Amino acid sequence: MRSVCLDCGQLKAPTAATIDEIARFQLAARRRGCRLELANANPYLVELIGFVGLSDVLRLQARGQAEERKEPGGVEEEGERGDPPTG
């Protein structure tokens, strides 16, 4: 599958609208038989992509190589004070 690289180096303060546009680029690339890869993504963009749940969909590149991303950790529930521990 061919790849299209989107250089995100100029995105200093990405927002939800930025993620929406990137997701649209990904969809358009996929419809044309390509895969979108993001290069030079700053840590905030990487965190935002993970927060909205698109880490598995959007590929990130680190220094010219595809980056393997870890799955985000699970959320641990906290009980109210005085609740007996479960388990």
ABEGO torsion letter per residue (X at the ends): XBBBBBBAAABABBBAAAAAAAAAAAAAAAAAGBBBBBBGBBAAAAAAAAAAGAAAABBBBBGGBBBBBBBBBBBBBBBBBGBBBBX
